[in-house]
Amino acid sequence: MERAGTGLGCDDVLESLTDYLEEALPAGRRRRVADHLGACPACSGCLGQIRATIAVLGCLRHGVVPAPVLNALWESFLTS
């Protein structure tokens, strides 16, 4: 679904999330993705899930995932 004024649909935004997180998008596209994320709970939820997953994976190199990090992951999937 396209959010008003962003010129991007959910599929476009979801395909861009990795580059968005890595700050690899051109400024104009990054702005449109950010605008879409601000208006679309579904895409914003996906971004939250990706961020929470990255946080958990980052903890694995230390052998332990702290409870707050794991809880944030669970919460991101329960609320989306």
Phi, psi and omega in degrees: 000135178273134177269139185309127173083351183270334183072007180236139174268171180303317180301317178299316182292315181299323177291340184261357188298320179298312178296325177298313180295326181274003182054042182255005180272146171302151187307316182296316180291320179302318179297317180293320177297315179299319178298316179297314180299325179291338183253349187240105179300326182294312181291322177298322177296320177298318178299318177298320178296318179296314179299317180294321178296317178299319179298317179295313181298324177296329179283336185297331179296340178266356176087351182221136174256114180301146182307317180298325179290316179295319178297321178297323177296310180302315182298322181296328179276330180286330184267354181263000000 
